[in-house]
């Protein structure tokens, strides 16, 4: 992607661009600073503003918090009380959701679900006890502000240091907050996706490309699908960021030789799954979504939107390139981990684009010798869906034989020749309370990709008129998510952690707040609904949520 020579050329070009006059819309608008400050204590003040942001030759509108993209790193300690005073200087409502935090639902920060939002010129104070430790993040839940830069990291120090007892001690830490930047307004991006779901895809297969047979090409054509439909918004539109820095911004993270470095990796993007690796350096996963797991050594891992992973690395002396490659391999975020300031390692080229298979179409358990017309018919036969799933123009695909794919490492990583993290590798470091499942629930992830309509059980959030998803307080429920679409969806439940049913012993099932459900597959988690209130439940791909893939989970009654 970037050779040393091209990097120098591009840097020179950017210097020339910086001399150009500022566009009219940006006159008088402050420039956002890249990177994040750090705030801590019991009273924390945050201010939301508009700004101008530039990276890699792209410039556009941004929403900043305390004048930076990302916003400040908020560092707390388990057991403390915190008051977060948020002032909205925008000309529209705003909000902050504390992603992954356990708190009273009225402070969860979702307008229309748990509070009214923060109106222009007003200040809202979030106040709650800190009940956990780990790596988390925060972001706007208003409109499409998150895409414009309204997000930031959270680190909560544990009340007691458990890491040393698990062989996960470390000497230094760095936050890696992955995201993207587009100069377009989010509503313009959304409009283009509604016009054509392939609008930003520059990697579509040609008639003769690859080794796909003619029969398979005809089958894909009959299904009105494209095997390169991996990401809705790609590197053709996005500049991929690490801590607010694009690949040409030369972000450097230091360490001393011999140090064990903890990397707190947060996917704070709007739409991008990233594959993270440090060529030649082993990473040991010690935390997933803020929850301790038994250490897992890997060479690469895929991180879905809104997930977090903490890894320990022991880099040798010198410079190491941190690569956050977009899942569709249309671009990457880049940073350097180095013991020698100014030293750089090679940046490898982008790998070959990813191509979907029949397993990604929900045919994992079907006889692949069946005729293409048969498969096409079964994938379009919405009568195969359960009676509780609404059908109509918003649902145009069914996974005929979805199978559990917890052991799948992520699109494009199933054929690499090194160790890649799978959900089945995760085991909770601490035992969970023993609870039997009292009820089972199945929820279908549905959509019409051509019309860019997304939903749960065939119902868009704006069209949901019946009761929300209901759980009794302290009820133990096994939830199976069935993905009837050909895209991976990171599904997030607010206010709770659930346990992945991933083959681990029941008391060691890993806890998460966000679960990636692979295309045409199903995934199961156990939930103890022990946080009363109304909670958002949605796909964390921002434009999928905005298009309707969201519901409300209500947990009642309130405890005495």
C-alpha positions as CSV (number, residue, x, y, z in Angstrom):
1,X,0.0,0.0,0.0
2,X,2.7,2.5,1.0
3,X,6.3,2.3,0.1
4,X,8.9,4.5,1.7
5,X,9.2,6.5,-1.6
6,X,5.5,6.9,-2.0
7,X,5.2,7.9,1.6
8,X,7.7,10.8,1.0
9,X,5.9,11.8,-2.2
10,X,2.5,11.8,-0.5
11,X,3.9,13.8,2.5
12,X,5.2,16.4,0.0
13,X,1.8,16.5,-1.7
14,X,0.1,17.0,1.6
15,X,2.4,19.9,2.4
16,X,1.4,21.5,-0.9
17,X,-2.2,20.9,-0.3
18,X,-1.9,22.6,3.1
19,X,-1.1,25.8,1.3
20,X,-4.5,25.8,-0.5
21,X,-7.1,28.2,0.8
22,X,-9.5,26.8,3.3
23,X,-13.0,26.0,1.9
24,X,-15.7,28.5,2.6
25,X,-17.6,26.2,4.9
26,X,-14.5,25.8,7.1
27,X,-13.9,29.6,7.6
28,X,-13.8,30.3,11.3
29,X,-14.2,26.6,12.2
30,X,-11.4,25.3,14.4
31,X,-9.2,22.5,13.3
32,X,-9.6,19.2,15.3
33,X,-6.5,18.0,17.0
34,X,-5.6,14.4,16.3
35,X,-5.2,12.0,19.2
36,X,-6.7,12.1,22.6
37,X,-6.1,13.9,25.9
38,X,-6.6,12.0,29.2
39,X,-9.1,12.9,31.9
40,X,-9.7,11.2,35.3
41,X,-11.3,12.0,38.6
42,X,-14.8,12.1,40.0
43,X,-15.9,15.2,38.0
44,X,-15.1,15.1,34.3
45,X,-16.2,17.8,31.8
46,X,-16.7,17.1,28.1
47,X,-17.7,19.6,25.4
48,X,-19.2,18.7,22.0
49,X,-18.3,21.0,19.1
50,X,-18.0,21.1,15.3
51,X,-14.6,21.3,13.7
52,X,-12.6,20.9,10.5
53,X,-10.5,17.7,10.1
54,X,-7.8,16.7,7.6
55,X,-5.8,13.6,6.9
56,X,-4.3,12.0,3.9
57,X,-5.4,14.8,1.5
58,X,-9.0,14.5,2.6
59,X,-10.7,17.3,4.6
60,X,-14.2,17.7,5.9
61,X,-16.5,18.3,8.8
62,X,-15.9,16.7,12.1
63,X,-17.6,16.5,15.5
64,X,-15.1,16.8,18.3
65,X,-15.2,16.3,22.0
66,X,-12.8,18.7,23.9
67,X,-11.5,19.7,20.4
68,X,-9.9,16.3,19.5
69,X,-10.6,13.3,17.3
70,X,-10.9,10.9,19.0
71,X,-12.2,12.6,22.1
72,X,-10.5,12.3,25.5
73,X,-9.4,9.0,27.0
74,X,-11.4,8.7,30.2
75,X,-9.5,6.8,32.9
76,X,-11.5,5.6,35.9
77,X,-11.0,3.1,38.8
78,X,-13.3,0.3,39.7
79,X,-15.3,1.2,42.8
80,X,-15.2,5.0,42.4
81,X,-18.2,7.3,41.7
82,X,-18.1,9.5,38.6
83,X,-20.0,12.5,37.3
84,X,-19.5,13.2,33.6
85,X,-20.8,16.7,32.7
86,X,-21.4,16.8,28.9
87,X,-22.1,20.2,27.2
88,X,-23.6,20.2,23.7
89,X,-22.4,23.2,21.6
90,X,-23.8,21.7,18.3
91,X,-26.9,23.1,16.6
92,X,-28.6,19.7,17.0
93,X,-29.2,17.2,19.8
94,X,-26.4,15.0,20.9
95,X,-25.6,12.3,23.4
96,X,-22.9,10.0,24.8
97,X,-23.3,6.2,25.3
98,X,-20.8,4.6,27.6
99,X,-20.2,1.4,25.6
100,X,-20.0,-1.7,27.7
101,X,-20.4,0.0,31.0
102,X,-22.8,-1.3,33.7
103,X,-24.9,1.6,34.9
104,X,-28.5,2.8,35.6
105,X,-30.3,2.7,32.3
106,X,-31.3,6.4,32.5
107,X,-27.5,7.2,32.1
108,X,-26.9,4.8,29.2
109,X,-27.2,7.7,26.7
110,X,-29.6,6.5,24.0
111,X,-32.1,9.2,23.0
112,X,-35.6,7.9,22.7
113,X,-34.8,4.8,24.7
114,X,-33.2,5.8,28.0
115,X,-33.2,9.6,28.0
116,X,-34.3,12.5,25.8
117,X,-30.8,13.5,24.5
118,X,-28.8,16.6,25.1
119,X,-30.3,19.7,23.4
120,X,-28.2,22.5,21.9
121,X,-26.6,24.7,24.5
122,X,-27.5,22.3,27.4
123,X,-25.4,20.3,29.8
124,X,-26.3,16.8,31.0
125,X,-24.6,15.1,33.9
126,X,-24.2,11.3,33.8
127,X,-23.7,10.1,37.4
128,X,-23.0,6.4,38.4
129,X,-20.8,4.1,40.4
130,X,-18.0,2.4,38.4
131,X,-18.7,-1.4,38.8
132,X,-16.1,-3.0,36.6
133,X,-12.6,-2.8,35.1
134,X,-11.2,-3.1,31.6
135,X,-11.0,-1.5,28.2
136,X,-14.2,0.2,26.9
137,X,-15.2,3.2,24.8
138,X,-17.8,5.9,24.4
139,X,-19.6,7.4,21.4
140,X,-22.6,9.5,20.3
141,X,-25.9,7.7,19.8
142,X,-27.5,10.6,18.0
143,X,-27.9,10.6,14.3
144,X,-24.7,9.8,12.5
145,X,-22.4,11.9,14.7
146,X,-20.2,8.9,15.6
147,X,-19.0,8.7,12.0
148,X,-17.8,12.4,12.2
149,X,-15.5,11.8,15.2
150,X,-17.7,11.8,18.2
151,X,-16.1,8.8,20.1
152,X,-13.3,8.1,22.5
153,X,-11.7,5.4,24.7
154,X,-12.3,4.4,28.4
155,X,-9.9,2.6,30.6
156,X,-11.0,1.4,34.0
157,X,-8.3,0.3,36.4
158,X,-9.2,-2.8,38.6
159,X,-9.7,-2.3,42.3
160,X,-7.3,-5.2,42.7
161,X,-4.6,-6.2,40.3
162,X,-5.5,-9.6,39.0
163,X,-3.2,-9.6,35.9
164,X,0.0,-10.6,37.8
165,X,-1.8,-13.8,38.9
166,X,-2.7,-14.7,35.4
167,X,0.7,-14.3,33.8
168,X,-0.5,-11.1,32.1
169,X,1.8,-8.6,33.8
170,X,2.9,-5.6,31.6
171,X,5.3,-2.7,31.8
172,X,3.7,-0.2,29.4
173,X,0.4,0.4,27.6
174,X,-0.9,2.0,24.5
175,X,-4.5,2.5,23.3
176,X,-5.1,1.7,19.7
177,X,-8.5,3.2,18.8
178,X,-9.3,2.2,15.2
179,X,-11.8,4.2,13.2
180,X,-12.3,5.9,9.8
181,X,-12.7,9.3,8.3
182,X,-14.8,10.5,5.3
183,X,-15.1,14.1,4.2
184,X,-18.7,13.4,3.3
185,X,-21.5,14.0,5.7
186,X,-23.0,10.7,7.0
187,X,-26.4,11.4,5.5
188,X,-24.7,11.7,2.1
189,X,-23.1,8.3,2.6
190,X,-26.4,6.9,3.7
191,X,-28.2,8.3,0.6
192,X,-25.6,6.8,-1.7
193,X,-26.0,3.4,-0.1
194,X,-29.8,3.6,-0.6
195,X,-29.2,4.5,-4.2
196,X,-26.9,1.5,-4.8
197,X,-25.5,-0.8,-2.1
198,X,-22.3,-1.3,-4.2
199,X,-21.7,2.5,-4.5
200,X,-18.4,2.4,-2.7
201,X,-17.2,-1.0,-3.8
202,X,-14.2,-0.9,-6.3
203,X,-13.4,-4.6,-6.0
204,X,-16.3,-6.2,-7.8
205,X,-15.3,-9.3,-9.8
206,X,-15.1,-9.0,-13.6
207,X,-16.5,-11.6,-15.9
208,X,-13.1,-13.4,-16.2
209,X,-11.4,-12.7,-12.9
210,X,-10.5,-15.5,-10.5
211,X,-11.1,-19.2,-10.7
212,X,-14.8,-19.2,-10.3
213,X,-16.6,-21.6,-12.6
214,X,-19.2,-20.5,-15.1
215,X,-21.9,-22.3,-13.2
216,X,-21.0,-20.5,-10.0
217,X,-20.9,-17.1,-11.8
218,X,-24.4,-17.8,-13.2
219,X,-25.7,-18.8,-9.8
220,X,-24.4,-15.6,-8.2
221,X,-26.0,-13.7,-11.0
222,X,-29.4,-15.4,-10.5
223,X,-29.2,-14.6,-6.7
224,X,-28.6,-10.9,-7.6
225,X,-25.6,-11.0,-5.2
226,X,-21.9,-10.3,-5.5
227,X,-19.2,-12.5,-3.9
228,X,-17.1,-9.4,-3.2
229,X,-19.9,-7.7,-1.2
230,X,-17.8,-7.6,2.0
231,X,-18.1,-4.0,3.2
232,X,-20.7,-1.3,2.5
233,X,-18.2,1.6,2.7
234,X,-14.6,0.9,1.7
235,X,-11.2,2.4,1.4
236,X,-12.4,4.2,-1.7
237,X,-14.2,6.5,0.6
238,X,-12.5,6.1,4.0
239,X,-9.2,7.0,5.3
240,X,-8.5,4.5,8.1
241,X,-7.3,6.0,11.4
242,X,-5.3,4.8,14.4
243,X,-5.9,7.2,17.3
244,X,-7.1,9.8,14.8
245,X,-4.0,9.5,12.6
246,X,-4.2,8.3,9.0
247,X,-1.5,6.1,7.4
248,X,0.5,9.1,6.2
249,X,0.5,10.8,9.6
250,X,3.4,8.7,10.9
251,X,1.9,7.7,14.3
252,X,4.7,6.4,16.6
253,X,4.2,4.5,19.8
254,X,7.3,4.0,22.0
255,X,8.6,1.2,24.2
256,X,11.9,0.2,25.9
257,X,13.7,-3.0,24.9
258,X,12.6,-5.8,27.1
259,X,9.3,-4.3,28.1
260,X,6.0,-6.1,27.9
261,X,3.5,-3.8,26.2
262,X,-0.2,-4.0,26.6
263,X,-2.1,-2.8,23.6
264,X,-5.7,-1.9,24.3
265,X,-7.3,-2.3,20.8
266,X,-10.8,-0.7,20.4
267,X,-12.7,-0.8,17.1
268,X,-14.5,2.6,17.3
269,X,-15.3,2.7,13.6
270,X,-18.7,3.3,12.1
271,X,-18.6,0.4,9.5
272,X,-15.2,-1.3,9.3
273,X,-14.0,-4.7,10.6
274,X,-10.3,-4.7,11.0
275,X,-7.7,-7.5,10.8
276,X,-4.9,-6.5,13.2
277,X,-1.3,-7.9,13.1
278,X,2.2,-6.9,13.9
279,X,4.4,-8.9,11.4
280,X,7.0,-11.0,13.2
281,X,5.5,-10.3,16.7
282,X,3.3,-12.6,18.7
283,X,0.3,-11.1,20.4
284,X,-1.3,-12.7,23.5
285,X,-5.0,-12.0,24.0
286,X,-5.8,-11.4,27.6
287,X,-9.1,-9.5,27.5
288,X,-12.1,-9.4,25.3
289,X,-14.7,-6.6,25.6
290,X,-13.1,-5.6,28.9
291,X,-13.4,-9.1,30.4
292,X,-10.4,-11.2,31.4
293,X,-9.8,-14.3,29.4
294,X,-7.2,-17.1,29.6
295,X,-4.2,-15.9,27.6
296,X,-4.4,-16.9,23.9
297,X,-1.2,-16.5,21.7
298,X,-2.1,-15.4,18.1
299,X,-0.5,-13.8,15.1
300,X,-3.6,-11.9,13.9
301,X,-7.1,-11.3,14.9
302,X,-10.2,-9.8,13.4
303,X,-12.0,-7.2,15.5
304,X,-15.6,-6.3,14.7
305,X,-17.1,-2.9,15.0
306,X,-17.5,-2.0,18.8
307,X,-15.4,-4.9,20.1
308,X,-12.3,-4.5,22.2
309,X,-9.3,-6.8,22.6
310,X,-6.4,-6.4,25.0
311,X,-3.1,-8.0,23.9
312,X,0.3,-8.3,25.5
313,X,3.4,-8.1,23.1
314,X,7.1,-8.4,23.9
315,X,8.6,-6.7,20.9
316,X,12.3,-7.1,20.1
317,X,14.4,-4.0,19.9
318,X,13.7,-1.9,16.8
319,X,10.6,-0.8,14.9
320,X,7.5,-2.8,14.2
321,X,4.6,-1.9,11.9
322,X,1.1,-2.3,13.5
323,X,-1.3,-3.0,10.6
324,X,-5.1,-2.6,10.9
325,X,-6.2,-3.9,7.5
326,X,-9.9,-3.4,6.5
327,X,-11.6,-6.8,6.2
328,X,-12.3,-6.2,2.5
329,X,-8.6,-5.3,2.1
330,X,-9.4,-1.9,0.5
331,X,-7.1,0.0,2.9
332,X,-5.4,0.0,6.2
333,X,-4.6,2.0,9.3
334,X,-0.9,2.1,10.2
335,X,1.2,2.9,13.3
336,X,4.7,2.1,14.4
337,X,5.7,0.5,17.6
338,X,9.4,1.4,18.1
339,X,12.2,1.5,20.7
340,X,14.1,3.9,18.5
341,X,12.4,7.2,17.8
342,X,12.2,7.8,14.1
343,X,12.9,4.2,13.1
344,X,10.4,2.5,10.8
345,X,9.6,-1.0,9.6
346,X,8.3,-2.0,6.2
347,X,4.6,-1.6,5.5
348,X,3.4,-4.7,3.6
349,X,1.0,-4.4,0.7
350,X,-2.7,-5.0,0.9
351,X,-3.6,-8.7,0.5
352,X,-5.9,-10.0,-2.2
353,X,-9.6,-9.1,-1.9
354,X,-11.9,-11.5,0.0
355,X,-14.5,-13.5,-1.9
356,X,-17.5,-15.0,-0.3
357,X,-18.3,-18.7,-0.5
358,X,-21.5,-20.8,-0.4
359,X,-21.0,-21.3,3.3
360,X,-21.4,-17.5,3.7
361,X,-24.8,-17.8,2.0
362,X,-26.1,-20.0,4.8
363,X,-25.5,-23.2,2.9
364,X,-23.1,-24.7,5.4
365,X,-25.2,-27.9,5.9
366,X,-26.6,-28.2,2.4
367,X,-25.7,-30.6,-0.3
368,X,-23.5,-28.4,-2.5
369,X,-24.2,-30.7,-5.4
370,X,-27.7,-29.3,-5.6
371,X,-28.4,-27.3,-8.7
372,X,-27.9,-23.6,-8.7
373,X,-31.6,-23.0,-9.3
374,X,-32.5,-25.1,-6.2
375,X,-30.1,-23.1,-4.0
376,X,-31.3,-19.8,-5.4
377,X,-34.9,-20.8,-4.7
378,X,-34.2,-21.8,-1.2
379,X,-32.3,-18.6,-0.5
380,X,-35.2,-16.5,-1.7
381,X,-38.0,-18.6,-0.2
382,X,-39.1,-16.4,2.7
383,X,-41.7,-19.0,3.6
384,X,-38.9,-20.9,5.3
385,X,-38.7,-18.2,8.0
386,X,-40.5,-18.8,11.3
387,X,-44.0,-17.3,11.6
388,X,-42.8,-14.6,14.0
389,X,-40.5,-13.1,11.3
390,X,-42.3,-10.5,9.2
391,X,-41.8,-10.8,5.4
392,X,-42.2,-8.2,2.7
393,X,-40.0,-5.9,0.7
394,X,-37.5,-5.5,3.7
395,X,-36.6,-9.2,3.6
396,X,-35.1,-10.7,0.4
397,X,-32.9,-13.5,1.6
398,X,-33.0,-16.6,3.9
399,X,-30.1,-18.7,5.2
400,X,-31.5,-22.2,4.3
401,X,-29.2,-24.2,6.6
402,X,-27.4,-21.8,9.0
403,X,-24.8,-23.5,11.1
404,X,-22.9,-22.3,14.2
405,X,-19.6,-20.6,13.0
406,X,-18.1,-19.7,16.4
407,X,-14.8,-21.3,15.2
408,X,-14.6,-19.1,12.1
409,X,-11.8,-16.6,12.3
410,X,-13.5,-14.0,10.1
411,X,-13.9,-13.4,6.4
412,X,-10.5,-13.7,4.6
413,X,-8.7,-15.2,7.6
414,X,-9.7,-18.8,7.3
415,X,-6.9,-19.7,4.8
416,X,-3.9,-17.8,6.2
417,X,-0.9,-19.8,7.3
418,X,-0.6,-18.4,10.8
419,X,-2.5,-18.4,14.1
420,X,-5.8,-16.4,14.1
421,X,-8.1,-15.8,17.0
422,X,-11.5,-17.6,17.0
423,X,-14.3,-17.1,19.5
424,X,-13.8,-20.8,20.4
425,X,-10.3,-19.9,21.7
426,X,-11.8,-17.6,24.4
427,X,-12.3,-18.9,27.9
428,X,-13.3,-16.7,30.9
429,X,-10.4,-16.2,33.3
430,X,-12.8,-16.3,36.3
431,X,-15.7,-18.7,36.8
432,X,-19.2,-17.4,36.2
433,X,-22.1,-18.1,38.5
434,X,-23.8,-21.4,37.8
435,X,-27.2,-20.8,36.3
436,X,-29.5,-23.1,34.3
437,X,-31.2,-21.7,31.2
438,X,-34.9,-21.0,31.9
439,X,-36.0,-20.0,28.4
440,X,-34.8,-20.0,24.8
441,X,-35.3,-17.2,22.2
442,X,-34.4,-17.0,18.5
443,X,-33.9,-13.7,16.7
444,X,-33.4,-13.4,13.0
445,X,-31.1,-10.8,11.4
446,X,-32.8,-9.8,8.2
447,X,-32.5,-7.4,5.4
448,X,-32.8,-6.4,1.7
449,X,-29.3,-5.5,0.6
450,X,-30.4,-4.0,-2.8
451,X,-32.8,-1.6,-1.0
452,X,-30.5,-1.2,1.9
453,X,-33.1,-2.2,4.5
454,X,-32.0,-3.9,7.7
455,X,-34.0,-5.3,10.6
456,X,-34.5,-7.8,13.3
457,X,-37.2,-10.4,12.6
458,X,-38.2,-8.5,9.5
459,X,-39.2,-5.4,11.4
460,X,-37.3,-2.1,11.2
461,X,-36.9,-0.2,14.5
462,X,-39.0,2.7,13.1
463,X,-41.8,0.2,12.2
464,X,-41.9,-1.7,15.5
465,X,-45.3,-1.1,17.1
466,X,-45.6,-4.2,19.3
467,X,-43.9,-4.8,22.6
468,X,-40.1,-4.7,22.8
469,X,-38.1,-7.8,23.5
470,X,-38.9,-8.7,27.1
471,X,-36.9,-10.4,29.8
472,X,-37.8,-10.9,33.4
473,X,-35.4,-9.4,36.0
474,X,-32.8,-12.1,36.8
475,X,-34.2,-14.4,34.1
476,X,-31.7,-16.7,32.4
477,X,-32.3,-16.9,28.7
478,X,-30.4,-18.7,25.8
479,X,-30.6,-16.4,22.8
480,X,-29.8,-17.7,19.3
481,X,-29.1,-15.1,16.5
482,X,-29.7,-16.3,13.0
483,X,-28.1,-14.3,10.3
484,X,-30.2,-14.5,7.1
485,X,-28.0,-12.0,5.3
486,X,-24.7,-12.3,3.5
487,X,-23.0,-9.7,5.7
488,X,-21.3,-10.1,9.1
489,X,-23.2,-8.2,11.8
490,X,-21.7,-7.1,15.2
491,X,-24.6,-7.2,17.5
492,X,-24.5,-5.2,20.7
493,X,-26.7,-5.4,23.8
494,X,-26.6,-2.3,26.0
495,X,-26.3,-2.6,29.8
496,X,-25.3,-6.3,30.0
497,X,-22.7,-8.8,29.4
498,X,-23.7,-12.2,27.9
499,X,-21.8,-15.4,27.8
500,X,-20.8,-16.9,24.4
501,X,-22.0,-20.5,24.0
502,X,-18.7,-21.4,22.3
503,X,-17.9,-24.9,23.5
504,X,-16.2,-23.7,26.8
505,X,-17.3,-25.3,30.0
506,X,-20.5,-23.6,31.2
507,X,-18.9,-21.7,34.1
508,X,-16.0,-20.5,31.8
509,X,-18.0,-19.2,28.9
510,X,-16.4,-15.9,27.9
511,X,-18.4,-12.7,28.6
512,X,-18.9,-10.1,25.9
513,X,-21.1,-7.2,25.1
514,X,-20.8,-7.4,21.3
515,X,-21.0,-10.5,19.1
516,X,-20.1,-10.8,15.5
517,X,-22.6,-13.1,13.7
518,X,-21.0,-14.4,10.5
519,X,-22.9,-14.4,7.2
520,X,-25.5,-17.1,6.7
521,X,-24.8,-18.5,10.2
522,X,-26.1,-18.6,13.7
523,X,-24.5,-17.7,17.1
524,X,-25.8,-18.3,20.6
525,X,-25.3,-16.6,23.9
526,X,-26.6,-17.1,27.5
527,X,-27.9,-13.9,29.2
528,X,-28.8,-13.3,32.8
529,X,-31.0,-10.2,32.6
530,X,-29.9,-8.7,35.8
531,X,-29.9,-5.0,34.8
532,X,-33.5,-3.6,35.0
533,X,-34.6,-0.9,32.5
534,X,-34.9,-0.3,28.8
535,X,-31.8,-1.0,26.7
536,X,-30.9,-0.6,23.0
537,X,-30.1,-3.8,21.1
538,X,-28.7,-3.3,17.6
539,X,-26.2,-4.0,14.9
540,X,-23.2,-1.8,15.5
541,X,-22.6,-1.1,11.8
542,X,-23.8,2.5,12.0
543,X,-25.7,2.6,8.7
544,X,-27.4,-0.7,9.4
545,X,-28.6,0.6,12.7
546,X,-29.7,3.8,11.1
547,X,-31.6,1.8,8.5
548,X,-33.5,-0.1,11.1
549,X,-31.5,-3.0,12.6
550,X,-32.3,-2.1,16.2
551,X,-34.8,-3.0,18.9
552,X,-35.4,-2.3,22.5
553,X,-34.8,-4.9,25.3
554,X,-36.8,-4.2,28.4
555,X,-36.0,-5.9,31.7
556,X,-38.8,-5.8,34.3
557,X,-39.8,-5.6,37.1
558,X,-37.4,-3.2,38.8
559,X,-35.9,-4.8,42.0
560,X,-37.3,-3.5,45.3
